[in-house]
Amino acid sequence: MSVEKPDDSIGRGVAIGVMVQAATIVSAALAVIASPFIYCLFAFGLVQWIGLVPFMMRDFKGGYRQSVKGMAIAGCIGLLLNSACAGMFFFHFSRGPFR
């Protein structure tokens, strides 16, 4: 049985997840200059997990179980929103059936 940390909460994990996603957005803005392929990786939100997983592993080993849940929630919502946004842009700029 593990003892919970006093500052362990889902909100703490969500805050860390949002900060990692903000850093990913800044990185994506810089990646547009580098290559469209790299930007596509950022656009679908997969790269955020490269930054988020080490934080999750650190907190899991440190006993912050609720924070890990919060980071997973923030990461999944971020991936969902990034994918939906990229899909909307693709649909808007492609020659879809509604044009």
Backbone torsions as a table, in degrees:
resi	resn	phi	psi	omega
1	MET	NA	128.1	-178.4
2	SER	-97.3	150.1	178.5
3	VAL	-93.1	128.6	-179.3
4	GLU	-75.4	145.3	176.9
5	LYS	-75.6	147.5	-177.8
6	PRO	-66.7	-29.0	-179.7
7	ASP	-100.3	17.4	179.2
8	ASP	-82.0	121.0	177.4
9	SER	-155.5	160.0	177.2
10	ILE	-65.9	-35.6	178.4
11	GLY	-60.5	-37.9	177.1
12	ARG	-63.0	-42.6	178.6
13	GLY	-66.3	-40.1	177.9
14	VAL	-64.1	-40.4	178.9
15	ALA	-62.5	-43.0	177.5
16	ILE	-63.9	-42.2	178.8
17	GLY	-62.0	-40.0	178.9
18	VAL	-66.9	-38.7	178.1
19	MET	-65.0	-39.9	177.5
20	VAL	-65.0	-39.5	178.8
21	GLN	-67.2	-36.2	176.6
22	ALA	-63.4	-41.2	176.8
23	ALA	-64.9	-35.0	177.3
24	THR	-66.3	-38.9	178.8
25	ILE	-64.7	-42.4	177.3
26	VAL	-63.2	-42.0	178.3
27	SER	-64.1	-36.9	179.0
28	ALA	-65.7	-38.3	177.8
29	ALA	-62.0	-37.4	177.4
30	LEU	-74.4	-29.5	-178.3
31	ALA	-73.0	-23.3	177.8
32	VAL	-59.9	-35.3	179.0
33	ILE	-68.3	-36.6	-173.3
34	ALA	-75.2	-55.1	-173.5
35	SER	-166.1	140.4	176.0
36	PRO	-64.9	-32.1	179.2
37	PHE	-64.1	-44.4	178.9
38	ILE	-63.6	-37.9	178.4
39	TYR	-62.8	-37.4	178.7
40	CYS	-62.0	-36.7	176.3
41	LEU	-63.3	-40.7	178.0
42	PHE	-68.9	-38.6	-174.5
43	ALA	-63.2	-32.5	-179.2
44	PHE	-89.5	2.3	172.0
45	GLY	76.6	9.6	-179.3
46	LEU	-73.3	-30.7	-177.3
47	VAL	-69.5	-26.9	179.3
48	GLN	-60.2	-30.1	-179.4
49	TRP	-70.2	-27.2	176.0
50	ILE	-63.7	-34.8	176.9
51	GLY	-84.8	-27.9	-174.1
52	LEU	-83.3	-35.9	-176.6
53	VAL	-61.5	-42.5	177.4
54	PRO	-61.2	-37.4	176.2
55	PHE	-65.2	-39.3	179.5
56	MET	-65.7	-42.1	179.9
57	MET	-65.9	-40.0	179.0
58	ARG	-62.2	-46.9	-179.0
59	ASP	-69.9	-34.2	178.3
60	PHE	-63.8	-44.8	178.2
61	LYS	-67.9	-29.2	179.8
62	GLY	-82.4	-4.4	177.4
63	GLY	92.7	11.0	179.2
64	TYR	-92.0	71.9	-175.3
65	ARG	-67.2	-39.9	-179.4
66	GLN	-68.7	-35.7	178.1
67	SER	-64.6	-37.9	177.4
68	VAL	-63.2	-40.2	176.5
69	LYS	-61.9	-42.3	178.5
70	GLY	-63.2	-40.3	178.0
71	MET	-66.8	-38.2	177.4
72	ALA	-64.7	-41.1	178.2
73	ILE	-62.8	-48.1	-179.5
74	ALA	-63.6	-39.1	179.1
75	GLY	-65.7	-41.4	179.3
76	CYS	-68.5	-40.7	177.5
77	ILE	-65.7	-40.8	177.3
78	GLY	-62.7	-43.2	177.9
79	LEU	-63.2	-42.6	178.8
80	LEU	-62.6	-46.6	-179.5
81	LEU	-66.6	-41.1	178.6
82	ASN	-64.0	-42.1	179.1
83	SER	-66.4	-41.3	178.9
84	ALA	-64.9	-41.9	180.0
85	CYS	-65.6	-44.1	178.8
86	ALA	-64.3	-38.3	177.5
87	GLY	-65.4	-38.4	178.5
88	MET	-66.2	-42.3	178.2
89	PHE	-64.8	-40.8	179.0
90	PHE	-62.8	-44.9	-179.3
91	PHE	-65.8	-39.3	-177.8
92	HIS	-66.7	-41.5	-174.9
93	PHE	-92.0	-4.5	176.4
94	SER	-91.8	168.3	176.6
95	ARG	-87.7	77.3	-177.4
96	GLY	-77.6	175.0	-178.0
97	PRO	-70.5	-12.6	-176.6
98	PHE	-98.0	12.2	-179.9
99	ARG	-93.7	NA	NA
